[in-house]
């Protein structure tokens, strides 16, 4: 029996924290830097992801989304992840392709024809495993891919032939830059958030970016043309965790978060198709001209891009295996790939 009220209260509090302390300790709020604005499709998927994580972990894990520049700049993200300044990142690793060459394998030109092929290659043919292996070398866990719809040249000038690209300043990073250079253009490295002003001022004359940004980023105000076919169908960005944060989750939490990642990938795939269906009508309503390259010009483009694939597969062992996965996939499906003969 307690000898004093104070002692009784102290004992009661100690017992209470012994019972509930574990539950309190499991609750985590994780800081994720998103590098795209609130108006973007990726932002919609980031919010979807955060909601699913909270739902599937029963509130034990919460994702707090920070918009461009609120924590760090896009080009600082990998270093920030490695130093523990942020817990996660939603954006493209193309900014770090000099350190993580494998990310270029997500942006190879004409790598897949549609979002269904992309998701099949990632989840059923080992592409996600390869990206996880590459990310782990940088102290990160690659959770899931996010599709960003059809993507290619949005320009202030018409592209009717490859000659029209030569010497033009095109915003492009990582593999995008390699594509631009292979086609004779001049690649300019800018973050997504810097593009509108650069296009407005003429600092760049075009960008390799998702078609839907004509509306969501108001790029229809600063470009006049879209080049068809798209270079990426779709483009892919990533959801990354720091290894320390990922390993701090319980196995049950990891399973729930992985499920949230998969559901986000599927949500992004559906949203990509919706964006692709709607953007052409929007573009035409806003005086955007879609120029489809003649077959002969497409053949010239493909010929110019062969060295991009050759360089990529020699960049690392994982890069080589990425090319092997793509070759095996299209061979199994009996589909002739334009750059993997």
N, C-alpha and C positions, 0 to 999 in steps of 0.2 A: 504494500500500500504506500502511495506517495506521502512523503512527510510534509510537503508544502504545495500550495497551488502552483507556484512557479515551476517546481520540479515536474509536477504532473503535466503541465502545459508543454514543457520542453520534451518530455517523453512522448507525448501524443504527436507533436510535430515531427519528431524523429521517425516515428512509426509511419506517419502519413507519407513522408518523403521516401521512405523505404519502399512503400507500396506503389507510389505514383511516379517516382523519380525516373524509372526506366522509360515510361511512356513519354515524359517530358523530354528526355534526352534524345528520343528518336525523331522528334520534330525538327526539320531542317528547312531553312529558307535559303535558296541558292540564287546567287546573282549571275544573270546571264546577259551578256552584251549582244544585242542585235545590231547589225550594221546597216539595216535597211529601214526606211521611214515607216510611220504608221500606216501610210496609204498603200504599202506594198503587199503583194500576195504572200511574201515570206513572213511579214508581220502577222497576217491572218493565221498562218500556220504556227507561228511561235505562240500566239495566244491559245490556239487549239491545243498545242502541246502542253503548255502550262496548266490548262484546265484538266487535261487528261491525267497528267502526273498527280495533281492534287486528288482527283477522283479515285484513281487506281491505287494510290498509296493510303487512302483514307485520311488524307490531310497530313500524313507524316512528313511528306516532302512537298515543298512549294517552290515554284520557279518564279522569280521576280524578273520581269523583262525590263531592260534598260535600252532606250533608243539611241540612235547614232550620236556619239560624242558625250553621252551622259557619264560613262565610266572611262572608256579609252577609245582611241581612234582605231579604225579597221586594221591599219597596217601594224598596229601595236598588239593585236589580239593574241598571237601565238606567244610572244614574250610574256604578256599579262597572264595567260593561262599557266605557263611554266613557272611563273613567280607567285602564283596563287592570288593575284590581284583581282581576278574574276573566277567564278566557279565554272562557267560554261560560256560557250560562244555559238551563235547562230548566224552563219554567213558563209562566204566562200573562202576556202583556203588558198585560192589562187594568189592572194597577196603574199603567200609564204612559199610559192612554188620553187624558189631557189633553195629552200631548206627541205621542202617536202615535195620532191618531183612527182610523186605518185598522184598528187591531186590533179596534175595535168591529164591523167587518164580518165578523169571525169568530164573533161572538156575537149576530148579529141573530136575533130570535125566529122560530122556524119557518123558518129560512133553507134548510134541506135536510131531507128526510124520514128519511134513514137514512145509515149510514156509507158505503155504496157511492156514493151521490150526492155526499157530501162529498169523497171521494177523487177521484172523477171530475172534479168542479168544480176542485179544486186542481191536479191533475196534467195534465188534458187540456183544460181550458178557461181557463187563465191566471190562476187565483186565486193560486197560489203565486208567480207572477211579480209580481203586484201587491203581495203582502206583502213580497217581496224588495226591491222598489223602495222601499216605505215604510221598511223596516228600514235600508236603505242610507243614507237621509237622517239616521239616528241613529248612523251609524258601525258598523253591525252587518250580519252576513250571516245571513239567515233560511234555515236549512238545510231544515227539514221540519216539517210539522204532526204532532201526536200527538193521536189521538182519545181522548176520555175518557168515552165511553159516554153513555147518555141522562142528561139533566140538567134539573132544574127545582126547584120548590119542595118543600123538606123542612121541615115545620113542627110546632110544638107545638100548633097549633090547626087545626081542620078548615076546608078551603076548599070550600064548596059553591056559592058565588056570588062574583062580583067584590066585592061589598060586604064579604065576609069579610076581604079583604086590606086594606081602607082603614084607614090609621093604624097598621098593624102594622109592627114593626121587623124588617126582613129584611136579613140580611147580603148585600151585593151591591156589586160594584165595576165601574167602567167601564160598558159596555153593560148589564150586569146591573142596575146602579143606575137607568139610564134606564128599563128595563122595569118595575122595581118602582114607580118614581114614576109612570109612565104608568098603572099599574093601581091607583094610590091608596095604595100603601104608603110606608113611610119607609125609605130605603136607608141601611145602616150599613156603612162601609168597614172590613173586617177582613181580615187575611191568612188563608189556608187553615188555618194552624197554630193560629190564635186561636179558631177557631169552636167547638170542643167546649166549652171553658170558658165562652164567651159564651152558648151555648145552655143549658148546665147552670145558669148563674147567672140566666138570664132577661134578660141584657143585650140579646139579640136573641131574636125569637120564631120565627125561621125562617131558612133560607138557600136560595139558588139554587145547587145543587151536584149533582154526579153521584149518581145513585141508588145506585151500588155502595158509596158511602161509608157507607151504613147498616151495612154489615158491616166494611169495611176500616178505617174511622175510628171504628167503634163508635157511629155517630150514632143507631143504634136505641135507645141508652140515653137520648138527650136530645131526640129528636123522636118524634112519634106518627103523623104523616100524610105521605103523598106525594100531590102533585097531578098528575093526568093530564088532558090530554096533557103530555109534557115540553116545555120551552121550546126545548131544543137536542137534536138527535138526529144526531150527537153534539155535545158541546162540543169545542173545539179549543184545545190549548196548543202551545207552540213550542220548537224547538231553535234557539238563536242562538249565533253566534260573533262575536267582535269582528272588525272588518274587518282590523285589523293581524295578528291570528293567522291569519285565513283567507288573507290575501294572502301570508303567510309560507310557506304550504304549497306544495309543488310541484304542477304540473298533474296528475301521476299521483296524488298524495295527495288532491287536491281531488276527482278523479273517484271515488276509492275512498270518501271520506267522504260524498260526495253519494249514492253507492249505499247506504252504510250508513244514511243518513237516509231514503231511499226505503223500504228494507227495514223500518226502524223504523216508518214510517207504516203499512205494510201489516200489520206485527205488531200495532200498536196497534188497527187496524181489527178484526182477528180477535179480539183480547182484549176490545174494546168489545162485540162481539156476544155473546161468552161471558158477560161480566159482566151484560149486559142479560137474558140468558136465566135466569141464576141468582138475580138479586137479588129478584125478586118472590116466589119461594118462600121465600127467607131472610126477607124482610120479614114475610110472613104468619106464619111460624113464630115471629117475635119481636114479635108484637102491633102491627105497623105496618099502618095502614089506608090502602089506595090508593083515593083518591076521584076518580072520573072525572067531569069537569065535563059537565053537560048541553050539548047542541048549542047551545042558545040562549045559554048563558053563554060558550061558546067563541067564538061570533060577537061577543058584546060585547067579549071580550078582544081579538080581532083588530081590531075597530073602534078600540079604545083604543090599539092599538099602531101604527096607520098613521103617526102623527106621528114615531115613532121612526125609521122608514125614511126619511121625508122629511128629518128633521134629519140623518141620517147621510149621505145622498147630497150634501148641501150643505156637509159638513164639510171636504172637500178634493177635488181632482181625482181622486185615487186612490179615494177613497170613492165618488165618482160612477161611476167605472169598475167598481168592485165590484158596484154595483147593476146596471149594464149587463150584466155577465157573468152574474149570476143570472137576469136577465130573458131573456137570449138562450138560456141553458141550458134553462130550463123551457119556453120557446117551442119550441125545437128538439125537445124530448122530448114536446111536446104534453101538458104537465102544467099544470094550473091551480094557481098558487101563491096561497095565501091573502092575501098582503100585497104582491103585485107585479102586480096587475091593471092 
